[in-house]
Amino acid sequence: MENDHNGLPATSRSRRIGMRLFLIYVLLYAGFMGIVLFRPEALSWRPLGGVNLAIAYGMGLIVAAFVLAVLYMVACRGDGQDG
């Protein structure tokens, strides 16, 4: 099994990176849910011209998921490969 620069198995490194990125996404999503639960009137605010906060935040969550997935892919490139 391939080891990373710390001597840990590459799968352990990938798992650690994945969990950290997942935690970032959970915090972003928890922020959205916090607004929905405690300040629902704020969702009608239009910070981006005609787009309200609910749509902007929702689209931001989708973009964040994509960006975090790309970060994971780049960070774990080469993990588990023979060479």
Secondary structure, DSSP 8 states (H G I E B T S, - for coil): --B-TTSSBHHHHHHHHHHHHHHHHHHHHHHHHHHHHH-GGGGG--TBTTB-HHHHHHHHHHHHHHHHHHHHHHHTTTTT---
